């Protein structure tokens, strides 16, 4: 072989190898993306997110009033959306084509109001995008603007699922074999599609003594919540049976192992999904945190902090910082029910930037009631949790400079893991452009 021919072959081989290393879906793992839209009343609609086939278009009408339109860049996709505000709303499209458009459902409306919720989008090729989001009129610095912010996880097929970010992908026809869609942090999720086209998802723990929390938005029952505060290895937590839903649903799941490792999941389920190309769909993304992971947030107390019996002038226990992720920190306190007038568990988030303002949004389903709350602070902490006996949801915090903090959280005052107060979950941050 001539030397020139050998050089040409070597060049071609190098090009092919480089292409394989950068070949998108074939080699990419689940990744994080920042989701951020801010507009003034009357601004034209603009595309502010376009990843994994999911496109979001933001608008700001007079009022101001935030509008978010959802589109797909591929045919036969599926999308599920849940929203909390003063009320709750749900919408989906299980035959989502390129010419279709789905508006984010408004749980509430009006100047100064807020919403929070989830979007889970799936494609026939196994790509899944999940977004924990919050929307607000009059955001920081409270100057008549529209705001939509959150953090997206994008999982593509055949990705190298290493580290803390995982994709969940179950697309099956009736009678196909069961599939393990997640095995991490001591939790295993298996999905099946029965001959009657019924989608089933079962969670099992490797060790006894952990706790599992689940919630959902769906047609029919609306919002629902379920938990098992001591999940034994011999038990099967049947997700849809526990929540009382079978179809067209979006939700969250959190598991805390007895070794205090964590996994949080954003998921959607559908029968007759992806333009009816699959009888069953269960997809989404997961965040896994070992004991030393920086995105692991864990606060627990066996008993309430020592607080004198309530009397005039006795202060409530001061929250203590227990977690830091980038420019944000979490604080929590566990007081006596009497001292806190029933609010034994209290948590808040603060910005570590001096003088930074925060806007916090919380979406959660305690018991069988969906709700959201919003709070702001001019340099001080913003409240995330207070006055709930059990809770699963997420908190989205936006700083004045546009940094985003998301906390997928489970909270319990009901002896989960044998603790009087438990607050645990995974955190994520997305820095504003120009910040490291």
C-alpha positions as a Markdown table, in Angstrom:
| # | Residue | x | y | z |
|---|---|---|---|---|
| 1 | Unk | 0.0 | 0.0 | 0.0 |
| 2 | Unk | 1.3 | 3.4 | -0.9 |
| 3 | Unk | 2.2 | 5.8 | 1.9 |
| 4 | Unk | -0.3 | 8.4 | 0.5 |
| 5 | Unk | -3.1 | 5.8 | 0.6 |
| 6 | Unk | -2.2 | 4.9 | 4.2 |
| 7 | Unk | -2.3 | 8.6 | 5.2 |
| 8 | Unk | -5.8 | 8.9 | 3.5 |
| 9 | Unk | -7.1 | 5.9 | 5.4 |
| 10 | Unk | -5.7 | 7.3 | 8.7 |
| 11 | Unk | -7.4 | 10.6 | 8.0 |
| 12 | Unk | -10.8 | 8.9 | 7.3 |
| 13 | Unk | -10.5 | 6.7 | 10.4 |
| 14 | Unk | -9.8 | 9.8 | 12.6 |
| 15 | Unk | -12.8 | 11.6 | 11.1 |
| 16 | Unk | -15.0 | 8.6 | 11.7 |
| 17 | Unk | -13.8 | 8.2 | 15.3 |
| 18 | Unk | -14.4 | 11.9 | 16.0 |
| 19 | Unk | -17.9 | 11.6 | 14.6 |
| 20 | Unk | -18.6 | 8.6 | 16.8 |
| 21 | Unk | -17.5 | 10.5 | 19.8 |
| 22 | Unk | -19.8 | 13.4 | 19.1 |
| 23 | Unk | -22.7 | 11.5 | 17.6 |
| 24 | Unk | -25.5 | 12.9 | 19.7 |
| 25 | Unk | -28.1 | 10.4 | 20.8 |
| 26 | Unk | -25.9 | 7.4 | 20.2 |
| 27 | Unk | -23.3 | 8.4 | 22.9 |
| 28 | Unk | -24.9 | 11.2 | 24.9 |
| 29 | Unk | -26.1 | 10.7 | 28.5 |
| 30 | Unk | -28.8 | 12.6 | 30.4 |
| 31 | Unk | -27.9 | 16.2 | 30.6 |
| 32 | Unk | -29.1 | 19.4 | 32.4 |
| 33 | Unk | -30.4 | 22.5 | 30.6 |
| 34 | Unk | -31.4 | 25.9 | 31.9 |
| 35 | Unk | -35.0 | 27.0 | 31.2 |
| 36 | Unk | -35.6 | 30.8 | 31.5 |
| 37 | Unk | -38.0 | 33.3 | 29.9 |
| 38 | Unk | -38.5 | 36.9 | 31.0 |
| 39 | Unk | -40.6 | 39.4 | 29.1 |
| 40 | Unk | -42.4 | 42.7 | 29.4 |
| 41 | Unk | -46.1 | 43.1 | 28.5 |
| 42 | Unk | -46.5 | 43.4 | 24.8 |
| 43 | Unk | -43.3 | 41.6 | 23.8 |
| 44 | Unk | -43.5 | 39.2 | 20.8 |
| 45 | Unk | -43.5 | 35.5 | 21.4 |
| 46 | Unk | -40.0 | 34.0 | 21.5 |
| 47 | Unk | -38.6 | 30.5 | 21.5 |
| 48 | Unk | -36.6 | 30.2 | 24.7 |
| 49 | Unk | -36.1 | 26.4 | 24.9 |
| 50 | Unk | -35.5 | 23.9 | 22.1 |
| 51 | Unk | -33.9 | 20.7 | 23.3 |
| 52 | Unk | -34.6 | 17.0 | 22.7 |
| 53 | Unk | -37.4 | 17.8 | 20.4 |
| 54 | Unk | -39.3 | 19.9 | 22.9 |
| 55 | Unk | -39.8 | 23.6 | 22.0 |
| 56 | Unk | -41.2 | 26.2 | 24.5 |
| 57 | Unk | -42.4 | 29.6 | 23.3 |
| 58 | Unk | -43.0 | 32.4 | 25.8 |
| 59 | Unk | -45.2 | 35.4 | 25.6 |
| 60 | Unk | -46.1 | 38.3 | 27.9 |
| 61 | Unk | -49.6 | 39.9 | 27.6 |
| 62 | Unk | -50.8 | 43.0 | 29.4 |
| 63 | Unk | -51.5 | 42.5 | 33.1 |
| 64 | Unk | -48.8 | 41.2 | 32.9 |
| 65 | Unk | -49.9 | 37.6 | 32.0 |
| 66 | Unk | -47.4 | 34.9 | 31.2 |
| 67 | Unk | -48.3 | 32.5 | 28.4 |
| 68 | Unk | -46.2 | 29.4 | 27.5 |
| 69 | Unk | -46.9 | 27.4 | 24.3 |
| 70 | Unk | -45.4 | 23.9 | 24.0 |
| 71 | Unk | -44.5 | 22.4 | 20.6 |
| 72 | Unk | -42.6 | 19.4 | 19.2 |
| 73 | Unk | -40.1 | 19.1 | 16.4 |
| 74 | Unk | -40.9 | 15.4 | 15.7 |
| 75 | Unk | -44.2 | 13.6 | 15.1 |
| 76 | Unk | -45.9 | 11.0 | 17.3 |
| 77 | Unk | -44.5 | 12.5 | 20.5 |
| 78 | Unk | -46.3 | 12.6 | 23.9 |
| 79 | Unk | -46.4 | 15.5 | 26.4 |
| 80 | Unk | -47.9 | 15.6 | 30.0 |
| 81 | Unk | -48.2 | 18.8 | 32.0 |
| 82 | Unk | -49.2 | 19.4 | 35.6 |
| 83 | Unk | -49.7 | 22.9 | 37.1 |
| 84 | Unk | -50.4 | 24.1 | 40.7 |
| 85 | Unk | -51.6 | 27.5 | 41.8 |
| 86 | Unk | -54.6 | 28.5 | 43.8 |
| 87 | Unk | -56.0 | 25.4 | 42.0 |
| 88 | Unk | -54.6 | 22.6 | 40.0 |
| 89 | Unk | -54.7 | 21.8 | 36.3 |
| 90 | Unk | -53.5 | 19.0 | 33.9 |
| 91 | Unk | -53.1 | 18.7 | 30.2 |
| 92 | Unk | -51.6 | 16.2 | 27.8 |
| 93 | Unk | -51.3 | 15.2 | 24.1 |
| 94 | Unk | -50.4 | 11.6 | 23.4 |
| 95 | Unk | -50.3 | 12.1 | 19.6 |
| 96 | Unk | -48.2 | 15.3 | 19.6 |
| 97 | Unk | -47.2 | 16.2 | 16.0 |
| 98 | Unk | -45.1 | 19.1 | 14.6 |
| 99 | Unk | -48.2 | 21.1 | 13.6 |
| 100 | Unk | -49.7 | 20.8 | 17.1 |
| 101 | Unk | -49.4 | 23.3 | 20.0 |
| 102 | Unk | -50.3 | 22.9 | 23.7 |
| 103 | Unk | -50.7 | 25.8 | 26.0 |
| 104 | Unk | -49.4 | 25.5 | 29.5 |
| 105 | Unk | -52.6 | 25.1 | 31.6 |
| 106 | Unk | -53.3 | 28.1 | 33.8 |
| 107 | Unk | -54.1 | 27.0 | 37.3 |
| 108 | Unk | -54.5 | 30.6 | 38.3 |
| 109 | Unk | -54.3 | 34.0 | 36.5 |
| 110 | Unk | -53.8 | 37.6 | 37.2 |
| 111 | Unk | -51.2 | 40.2 | 38.1 |
| 112 | Unk | -48.8 | 39.0 | 40.8 |
| 113 | Unk | -49.9 | 35.4 | 40.8 |
| 114 | Unk | -47.7 | 32.4 | 40.5 |
| 115 | Unk | -47.8 | 28.8 | 39.4 |
| 116 | Unk | -45.4 | 25.8 | 39.6 |
| 117 | Unk | -45.4 | 22.3 | 38.1 |
| 118 | Unk | -44.0 | 19.7 | 35.7 |
| 119 | Unk | -43.6 | 19.0 | 32.0 |
| 120 | Unk | -42.6 | 15.5 | 30.8 |
| 121 | Unk | -42.1 | 15.1 | 27.1 |
| 122 | Unk | -41.3 | 11.8 | 25.3 |
| 123 | Unk | -40.4 | 10.9 | 21.7 |
| 124 | Unk | -40.9 | 7.5 | 19.9 |
| 125 | Unk | -37.1 | 7.0 | 19.8 |
| 126 | Unk | -36.8 | 7.0 | 23.6 |
| 127 | Unk | -35.8 | 10.6 | 24.2 |
| 128 | Unk | -37.4 | 12.1 | 27.3 |
| 129 | Unk | -37.3 | 15.7 | 28.6 |
| 130 | Unk | -38.6 | 16.6 | 32.1 |
| 131 | Unk | -38.9 | 20.1 | 33.5 |
| 132 | Unk | -39.6 | 21.3 | 37.0 |
| 133 | Unk | -40.9 | 24.9 | 36.4 |
| 134 | Unk | -42.3 | 28.0 | 38.0 |
| 135 | Unk | -44.1 | 31.0 | 36.5 |
| 136 | Unk | -44.7 | 34.4 | 37.9 |
| 137 | Unk | -45.9 | 37.8 | 37.0 |
| 138 | Unk | -44.1 | 40.7 | 38.7 |
| 139 | Unk | -40.8 | 38.8 | 39.2 |
| 140 | Unk | -37.7 | 40.3 | 40.7 |
| 141 | Unk | -37.2 | 43.2 | 40.6 |
| 142 | Unk | -41.0 | 43.5 | 40.7 |
| 143 | Unk | -41.3 | 45.7 | 37.6 |
| 144 | Unk | -44.3 | 44.3 | 35.7 |
| 145 | Unk | -42.6 | 41.4 | 33.9 |
| 146 | Unk | -43.4 | 37.8 | 33.1 |
| 147 | Unk | -41.2 | 35.0 | 34.3 |
| 148 | Unk | -41.0 | 31.3 | 33.5 |
| 149 | Unk | -38.0 | 29.4 | 34.9 |
| 150 | Unk | -36.9 | 25.9 | 35.7 |
| 151 | Unk | -34.3 | 23.2 | 35.1 |
| 152 | Unk | -34.7 | 20.5 | 32.4 |
| 153 | Unk | -33.2 | 17.0 | 32.3 |
| 154 | Unk | -32.8 | 15.7 | 28.7 |
| 155 | Unk | -32.3 | 11.9 | 28.3 |
| 156 | Unk | -31.6 | 10.5 | 24.9 |
| 157 | Unk | -31.7 | 6.8 | 23.8 |
| 158 | Unk | -28.6 | 4.6 | 24.1 |
| 159 | Unk | -27.1 | 7.2 | 26.3 |
| 160 | Unk | -24.2 | 6.3 | 28.6 |
| 161 | Unk | -26.2 | 6.6 | 31.9 |
| 162 | Unk | -23.4 | 7.2 | 34.4 |
| 163 | Unk | -23.3 | 9.3 | 37.5 |
| 164 | Unk | -26.3 | 10.9 | 39.0 |
| 165 | Unk | -28.5 | 11.6 | 36.0 |
| 166 | Unk | -30.5 | 8.7 | 34.6 |
| 167 | Unk | -33.2 | 8.3 | 31.9 |
| 168 | Unk | -36.3 | 6.1 | 32.4 |
| 169 | Unk | -37.6 | 4.6 | 29.1 |
| 170 | Unk | -40.3 | 2.0 | 28.8 |
| 171 | Unk | -42.1 | 1.8 | 25.5 |
| 172 | Unk | -43.9 | -1.5 | 25.0 |
| 173 | Unk | -46.8 | -3.3 | 23.4 |
| 174 | Unk | -49.3 | -5.5 | 25.2 |
| 175 | Unk | -47.6 | -8.7 | 26.4 |
| 176 | Unk | -44.0 | -7.5 | 26.0 |
| 177 | Unk | -41.6 | -8.6 | 28.7 |
| 178 | Unk | -41.3 | -6.6 | 31.9 |
| 179 | Unk | -38.4 | -4.2 | 32.0 |
| 180 | Unk | -36.3 | -2.7 | 34.8 |
| 181 | Unk | -36.3 | 1.0 | 34.1 |
| 182 | Unk | -34.3 | 2.1 | 37.1 |
| 183 | Unk | -32.0 | 0.4 | 39.5 |
| 184 | Unk | -30.2 | 2.9 | 41.7 |
| 185 | Unk | -29.7 | 4.0 | 45.3 |
| 186 | Unk | -31.4 | 0.8 | 46.6 |
| 187 | Unk | -34.5 | 1.3 | 44.5 |
| 188 | Unk | -35.7 | -0.8 | 41.6 |
| 189 | Unk | -38.5 | 0.3 | 39.3 |
| 190 | Unk | -40.0 | -2.3 | 36.9 |
| 191 | Unk | -42.6 | -1.6 | 34.2 |
| 192 | Unk | -44.9 | -3.9 | 32.3 |
| 193 | Unk | -47.7 | -3.7 | 29.7 |
| 194 | Unk | -50.3 | -6.4 | 30.3 |
| 195 | Unk | -52.4 | -8.0 | 27.5 |
| 196 | Unk | -55.2 | -5.7 | 28.4 |
| 197 | Unk | -52.9 | -2.7 | 27.6 |
| 198 | Unk | -52.6 | -1.9 | 31.3 |
| 199 | Unk | -49.5 | -0.1 | 32.3 |
| 200 | Unk | -48.0 | -1.2 | 35.6 |
| 201 | Unk | -45.0 | 0.1 | 37.5 |
| 202 | Unk | -43.7 | -1.6 | 40.7 |
| 203 | Unk | -41.1 | -0.2 | 43.1 |
| 204 | Unk | -39.1 | -2.4 | 45.3 |
| 205 | Unk | -36.3 | -1.7 | 47.8 |
| 206 | Unk | -33.2 | -3.8 | 48.2 |
| 207 | Unk | -33.2 | -3.2 | 52.0 |
| 208 | Unk | -36.0 | -2.8 | 54.5 |
| 209 | Unk | -36.5 | 0.5 | 56.4 |
| 210 | Unk | -36.5 | 3.1 | 53.6 |
| 211 | Unk | -39.3 | 5.5 | 52.7 |
| 212 | Unk | -41.0 | 6.2 | 49.4 |
| 213 | Unk | -43.2 | 9.1 | 48.3 |
| 214 | Unk | -45.2 | 9.5 | 45.1 |
| 215 | Unk | -47.6 | 12.1 | 43.6 |
| 216 | Unk | -49.5 | 12.6 | 40.4 |
| 217 | Unk | -51.6 | 14.9 | 38.2 |
| 218 | Unk | -54.1 | 13.0 | 36.1 |
| 219 | Unk | -57.5 | 13.2 | 34.5 |
| 220 | Unk | -60.2 | 11.7 | 36.6 |
| 221 | Unk | -58.8 | 11.7 | 40.2 |
| 222 | Unk | -57.0 | 15.0 | 39.6 |
| 223 | Unk | -54.1 | 15.1 | 42.0 |
| 224 | Unk | -53.1 | 12.2 | 44.3 |
| 225 | Unk | -50.5 | 11.4 | 46.9 |
| 226 | Unk | -49.2 | 8.1 | 48.4 |
| 227 | Unk | -46.3 | 7.0 | 50.6 |
| 228 | Unk | -44.8 | 4.2 | 52.5 |
| 229 | Unk | -42.7 | 5.5 | 55.4 |
| 230 | Unk | -41.2 | 2.1 | 56.0 |
| 231 | Unk | -40.8 | 0.2 | 52.8 |
| 232 | Unk | -39.6 | -3.4 | 53.5 |
| 233 | Unk | -37.7 | -5.4 | 51.0 |
| 234 | Unk | -40.5 | -7.9 | 50.8 |
| 235 | Unk | -43.1 | -5.3 | 49.8 |
| 236 | Unk | -44.1 | -4.1 | 46.3 |
| 237 | Unk | -45.1 | -0.5 | 46.0 |
| 238 | Unk | -47.5 | -0.5 | 43.0 |
| 239 | Unk | -47.2 | 3.1 | 41.7 |
| 240 | Unk | -50.5 | 3.4 | 39.8 |
| 241 | Unk | -52.5 | 1.3 | 42.3 |
| 242 | Unk | -51.3 | 3.4 | 45.2 |
| 243 | Unk | -52.1 | 6.7 | 43.4 |
| 244 | Unk | -55.5 | 5.4 | 42.0 |
| 245 | Unk | -54.6 | 6.2 | 38.4 |
| 246 | Unk | -54.1 | 4.1 | 35.3 |
| 247 | Unk | -53.6 | 6.4 | 32.3 |
| 248 | Unk | -52.6 | 10.0 | 31.2 |
| 249 | Unk | -50.6 | 11.0 | 34.2 |
| 250 | Unk | -47.5 | 12.9 | 35.3 |
| 251 | Unk | -45.9 | 12.9 | 38.6 |
| 252 | Unk | -42.9 | 12.6 | 40.9 |
| 253 | Unk | -41.4 | 9.9 | 43.1 |
| 254 | Unk | -38.8 | 10.1 | 45.8 |
| 255 | Unk | -37.0 | 7.3 | 47.7 |
| 256 | Unk | -34.8 | 7.6 | 50.7 |
| 257 | Unk | -32.9 | 4.4 | 51.5 |
| 258 | Unk | -32.1 | 3.2 | 55.1 |
| 259 | Unk | -28.5 | 4.1 | 54.2 |
| 260 | Unk | -29.7 | 7.6 | 53.4 |
| 261 | Unk | -29.0 | 7.5 | 49.7 |
| 262 | Unk | -31.6 | 9.2 | 47.5 |
| 263 | Unk | -33.3 | 9.0 | 44.2 |
| 264 | Unk | -35.9 | 11.4 | 42.8 |
| 265 | Unk | -37.9 | 10.9 | 39.6 |
| 266 | Unk | -40.0 | 13.0 | 37.3 |
| 267 | Unk | -42.2 | 10.6 | 35.3 |
| 268 | Unk | -45.2 | 10.3 | 33.0 |
| 269 | Unk | -47.4 | 7.3 | 32.1 |
| 270 | Unk | -49.7 | 6.7 | 29.2 |
| 271 | Unk | -51.7 | 3.9 | 27.6 |
| 272 | Unk | -51.9 | 4.2 | 23.8 |
| 273 | Unk | -49.0 | 6.7 | 23.6 |
| 274 | Unk | -46.7 | 8.2 | 21.1 |
| 275 | Unk | -49.3 | 8.4 | 18.4 |
| 276 | Unk | -50.5 | 4.9 | 19.2 |
| 277 | Unk | -47.1 | 3.5 | 18.1 |
| 278 | Unk | -46.8 | 2.0 | 21.7 |
| 279 | Unk | -49.5 | 0.4 | 23.8 |
| 280 | Unk | -47.8 | 1.6 | 27.0 |
| 281 | Unk | -45.3 | 4.4 | 27.9 |
| 282 | Unk | -43.5 | 5.1 | 31.2 |
| 283 | Unk | -40.7 | 7.7 | 30.8 |
| 284 | Unk | -38.9 | 10.5 | 32.4 |
| 285 | Unk | -35.7 | 11.2 | 34.2 |
| 286 | Unk | -34.1 | 10.4 | 37.6 |
| 287 | Unk | -31.6 | 12.1 | 39.9 |
| 288 | Unk | -29.5 | 9.8 | 42.1 |
| 289 | Unk | -27.5 | 10.9 | 45.1 |
| 290 | Unk | -25.1 | 8.9 | 47.2 |
| 291 | Unk | -24.2 | 9.8 | 50.8 |
| 292 | Unk | -21.4 | 12.1 | 49.7 |
| 293 | Unk | -23.0 | 13.7 | 46.6 |
| 294 | Unk | -23.0 | 17.5 | 46.6 |
| 295 | Unk | -26.6 | 17.5 | 45.2 |
| 296 | Unk | -27.8 | 15.3 | 48.1 |
| 297 | Unk | -29.9 | 17.3 | 50.7 |
| 298 | Unk | -30.7 | 15.5 | 53.9 |
| 299 | Unk | -32.1 | 16.8 | 57.2 |
| 300 | Unk | -33.5 | 14.6 | 59.9 |
| 301 | Unk | -34.1 | 14.8 | 63.7 |
| 302 | Unk | -35.2 | 11.9 | 66.0 |
| 303 | Unk | -37.0 | 14.3 | 68.2 |
| 304 | Unk | -37.9 | 18.0 | 68.2 |
| 305 | Unk | -35.2 | 20.4 | 69.1 |
| 306 | Unk | -35.3 | 21.4 | 72.8 |
| 307 | Unk | -37.7 | 24.4 | 72.9 |
| 308 | Unk | -39.4 | 25.6 | 76.1 |
| 309 | Unk | -43.1 | 25.3 | 76.4 |
| 310 | Unk | -44.7 | 28.2 | 74.4 |
| 311 | Unk | -45.2 | 31.4 | 76.2 |
| 312 | Unk | -45.1 | 35.0 | 75.2 |
| 313 | Unk | -41.6 | 36.0 | 74.2 |
| 314 | Unk | -40.2 | 32.5 | 73.6 |
| 315 | Unk | -38.7 | 32.4 | 70.1 |
| 316 | Unk | -39.1 | 29.6 | 67.6 |
| 317 | Unk | -36.0 | 27.5 | 67.0 |
| 318 | Unk | -33.6 | 29.1 | 64.5 |
| 319 | Unk | -33.2 | 27.2 | 61.2 |
| 320 | Unk | -29.7 | 25.7 | 60.7 |
| 321 | Unk | -27.9 | 25.5 | 57.4 |
| 322 | Unk | -27.6 | 21.8 | 56.3 |
| 323 | Unk | -26.9 | 21.9 | 52.6 |
| 324 | Unk | -25.1 | 24.1 | 50.1 |
| 325 | Unk | -25.1 | 23.9 | 46.3 |
| 326 | Unk | -23.4 | 26.6 | 44.4 |
| 327 | Unk | -24.6 | 30.0 | 45.4 |
| 328 | Unk | -27.6 | 28.6 | 47.4 |
| 329 | Unk | -28.1 | 27.1 | 50.8 |
| 330 | Unk | -30.9 | 25.2 | 52.6 |
| 331 | Unk | -31.8 | 25.8 | 56.2 |
| 332 | Unk | -34.2 | 23.8 | 58.4 |
| 333 | Unk | -35.5 | 23.5 | 61.9 |
| 334 | Unk | -37.4 | 20.8 | 63.8 |
| 335 | Unk | -39.3 | 22.4 | 66.7 |
| 336 | Unk | -42.0 | 21.1 | 69.1 |
| 337 | Unk | -45.5 | 21.2 | 67.7 |
| 338 | Unk | -46.6 | 23.5 | 70.5 |
| 339 | Unk | -43.7 | 25.9 | 70.0 |
| 340 | Unk | -44.4 | 26.2 | 66.3 |
| 341 | Unk | -48.1 | 26.0 | 66.6 |
| 342 | Unk | -48.3 | 22.7 | 64.7 |
| 343 | Unk | -45.4 | 23.5 | 62.3 |
| 344 | Unk | -42.7 | 21.1 | 63.5 |
| 345 | Unk | -40.7 | 21.1 | 60.3 |
| 346 | Unk | -39.7 | 24.4 | 58.7 |
| 347 | Unk | -37.3 | 24.9 | 55.8 |
| 348 | Unk | -36.0 | 27.8 | 53.7 |
| 349 | Unk | -33.5 | 28.6 | 51.0 |
| 350 | Unk | -31.0 | 31.5 | 51.0 |
| 351 | Unk | -28.7 | 33.1 | 48.4 |
| 352 | Unk | -25.1 | 33.3 | 49.4 |
| 353 | Unk | -24.6 | 36.4 | 47.2 |
| 354 | Unk | -24.6 | 39.4 | 49.5 |
| 355 | Unk | -27.7 | 41.5 | 49.0 |
| 356 | Unk | -29.2 | 39.1 | 46.5 |
| 357 | Unk | -33.0 | 38.9 | 46.2 |
| 358 | Unk | -34.8 | 35.6 | 45.8 |
| 359 | Unk | -38.2 | 34.5 | 44.5 |
| 360 | Unk | -39.1 | 31.0 | 45.7 |
| 361 | Unk | -41.9 | 28.8 | 44.3 |
| 362 | Unk | -43.0 | 25.4 | 45.7 |
| 363 | Unk | -45.2 | 22.9 | 44.0 |
| 364 | Unk | -46.4 | 20.0 | 46.2 |
| 365 | Unk | -49.1 | 17.5 | 47.0 |
| 366 | Unk | -49.5 | 17.0 | 50.7 |
| 367 | Unk | -52.2 | 14.4 | 51.4 |
| 368 | Unk | -54.7 | 14.7 | 48.5 |
| 369 | Unk | -54.5 | 18.4 | 47.9 |
| 370 | Unk | -52.4 | 20.2 | 45.3 |
| 371 | Unk | -51.0 | 23.6 | 46.1 |
| 372 | Unk | -48.3 | 26.0 | 45.5 |
| 373 | Unk | -46.8 | 28.8 | 47.4 |
| 374 | Unk | -44.6 | 31.8 | 46.5 |
| 375 | Unk | -42.4 | 33.9 | 48.6 |
| 376 | Unk | -39.8 | 36.6 | 48.1 |
| 377 | Unk | -37.0 | 38.1 | 50.1 |
| 378 | Unk | -34.8 | 41.1 | 49.7 |
| 379 | Unk | -31.5 | 39.5 | 50.6 |
| 380 | Unk | -33.0 | 37.1 | 53.2 |
| 381 | Unk | -34.1 | 33.5 | 53.0 |
| 382 | Unk | -37.3 | 32.4 | 51.2 |
| 383 | Unk | -39.6 | 29.8 | 52.8 |
| 384 | Unk | -39.9 | 26.3 | 51.2 |
| 385 | Unk | -41.6 | 24.1 | 53.8 |
| 386 | Unk | -43.8 | 24.9 | 56.7 |
| 387 | Unk | -46.9 | 23.4 | 58.3 |
| 388 | Unk | -47.2 | 20.1 | 56.4 |
| 389 | Unk | -47.2 | 16.6 | 57.8 |
| 390 | Unk | -46.1 | 15.0 | 54.6 |
| 391 | Unk | -45.1 | 16.5 | 51.3 |
| 392 | Unk | -43.6 | 15.6 | 48.0 |
| 393 | Unk | -42.8 | 18.2 | 45.3 |
| 394 | Unk | -40.2 | 20.6 | 44.1 |
| 395 | Unk | -39.1 | 24.1 | 45.0 |
| 396 | Unk | -37.8 | 26.4 | 42.2 |
| 397 | Unk | -35.8 | 29.5 | 43.3 |
| 398 | Unk | -34.7 | 32.3 | 41.0 |
| 399 | Unk | -32.1 | 34.8 | 42.1 |
| 400 | Unk | -32.0 | 38.4 | 41.1 |
| 401 | Unk | -29.2 | 37.7 | 38.6 |
| 402 | Unk | -31.1 | 34.8 | 37.0 |
| 403 | Unk | -29.5 | 31.8 | 38.7 |
| 404 | Unk | -32.0 | 28.9 | 39.2 |
| 405 | Unk | -32.1 | 26.5 | 42.0 |
| 406 | Unk | -34.3 | 23.4 | 42.1 |
| 407 | Unk | -35.0 | 21.1 | 45.1 |
| 408 | Unk | -36.9 | 17.9 | 44.5 |
| 409 | Unk | -38.0 | 17.3 | 48.0 |
| 410 | Unk | -39.8 | 14.9 | 50.3 |
| 411 | Unk | -40.8 | 16.0 | 53.8 |
| 412 | Unk | -42.4 | 14.1 | 56.6 |
| 413 | Unk | -43.4 | 14.7 | 60.3 |
| 414 | Unk | -44.8 | 11.2 | 60.5 |
| 415 | Unk | -41.8 | 9.1 | 61.6 |
| 416 | Unk | -40.4 | 8.3 | 58.2 |
| 417 | Unk | -37.1 | 6.4 | 58.7 |
| 418 | Unk | -37.9 | 6.6 | 62.4 |
| 419 | Unk | -37.3 | 10.4 | 62.4 |
| 420 | Unk | -39.5 | 13.1 | 64.0 |
| 421 | Unk | -38.7 | 15.4 | 61.1 |
| 422 | Unk | -37.3 | 14.4 | 57.7 |
| 423 | Unk | -36.5 | 16.6 | 54.7 |
| 424 | Unk | -34.6 | 15.0 | 51.9 |
| 425 | Unk | -34.1 | 15.2 | 48.2 |
| 426 | Unk | -31.8 | 16.2 | 45.4 |
| 427 | Unk | -30.8 | 19.7 | 44.3 |
| 428 | Unk | -29.7 | 21.2 | 41.0 |
| 429 | Unk | -28.5 | 24.7 | 39.9 |
| 430 | Unk | -28.4 | 26.4 | 36.5 |
| 431 | Unk | -26.2 | 29.5 | 36.5 |
| 432 | Unk | -27.2 | 32.6 | 34.5 |
| 433 | Unk | -25.2 | 33.3 | 31.4 |
| 434 | Unk | -21.8 | 34.8 | 32.2 |
| 435 | Unk | -21.5 | 33.1 | 35.6 |
| 436 | Unk | -19.3 | 30.0 | 36.1 |
